Amino acid sequence: MSTNSHDRDLRQARLAYVAAVRRLDAAMDHFGAADVPLDPGPGSDPKPWTAHHLAAMREVTEAFVDVFNRRRTWDGMRRDWRPQH
């Protein structure tokens, strides 16, 4: 792999990571606005979750996974690359 190609790949990986962080930020805003009842409450039955709550939880979960994966990819590309002589 040439240096130019690797530099381009690194830029793309960085952009993918930044985009994932932006999606996580938006997902966290949605999660906060959804007001998901995480505390089960005093009774034996937990407070119910609506379809909206579940969607917000799924969105933030997927966003965290994407940030994790994108960062690992970017880190690996930076760590593992050896320039050609």
Secondary structure, 3 states (H helix, E strand, C coil): CCHHHHHHHHHHHHHHHHHHHHHHHHHHHHHHHHCCCCCCCCCCCCCCCCHHHHHHHHHHHHHHHHHHHHHHHHHHHHHHCCCCC
